[in-house]
Amino acid sequence: MKNLIAILFVGLISFGSFAQEKKVAKIEFKTTVIDYGTIEKGSDGVRTFEFTNTGNAPLVISNVKSTCGCTVPKKPKDPIMPGETGEIEVKYDTNRVNPIRKTITVFSNAETPTVALKIKGLVIDPDKTSVLEKKEKSMIEQ
């Protein structure tokens, strides 16, 4: 009888400890990819990734890194409370005429501690014409 009571007591205590919910932050982005599309050299290169803390603990973004110096991310300074939203601002140097393919890595205390965000697009210089366009133009003029 004593053994049965002891087993029931241990079972109730262990069941109670499993029933307690672990406090954890969760980060959920509206989108993990931003497409700049085709933009002109010198255009506004600032874009924003929006996210929500869907967990039950404060979310702290400890660091945000980009794959190169042409992309500068800015993280929130304060913790994001459960249910609240936040933003990670990304500024791409649009004076670089090239395709855009960059990754921004977000480090936090969330259940998934690292998240990769991506930006893509194409920066063109409207003052310069391509070799193909020049060839087509000279053929029309002849």
Secondary structure, 3 states (H helix, E strand, C coil): CHHHHHHHHHHHHHHHHHHCCCCCECEEECCCEEEEEEEECCCCCEEEEEEEECCCCCECEEEEEECCCCEEEECCCCCECCCCEEEEEEEECCCCCCEEEEEEEEEECECCCEEEEEEEEEEECCCCCCHHHHHHHHHHHC
